[in-house]
């Protein structure tokens, strides 16, 4: 994602997954990506949007294209 020019950070704390998600929502992070074993093998990401609270799974390339397009159009 960094190679695509996106600003990303990882939460490597010892908190539970629910607490990590809650903390990211408090910080109003637009997209929270969750990558587990299944996502690693499928080369996909589980996406949670801050705006709509929607949760879905996308291929990593599709997600990168979507966010890059939103960035270029300034629609975030």
HUDAGI-V144574 format. One record per pair of residues at least 24 apart in sequence whose ideal C-beta (glycine too) atoms are under 10 Angstrom apart, sorted by the first residue. I is the first residue (numbers start at 1). J is the second residue. Records with the same first field share a line. If there is no record, write none. Layout:
I=J, J
This chain:
1=33, 45, 60, 63, 64, 67, 68
3=64
4=60, 61, 63, 64, 65, 67, 68, 71
5=64, 67, 68, 71
6=31, 63, 64, 67, 68, 71
7=71
8=33
10=35
21=48, 55
24=48, 50
25=50, 53
30=67, 70, 76
31=63, 66, 67, 70, 76
33=58, 60, 63
35=60
51=76
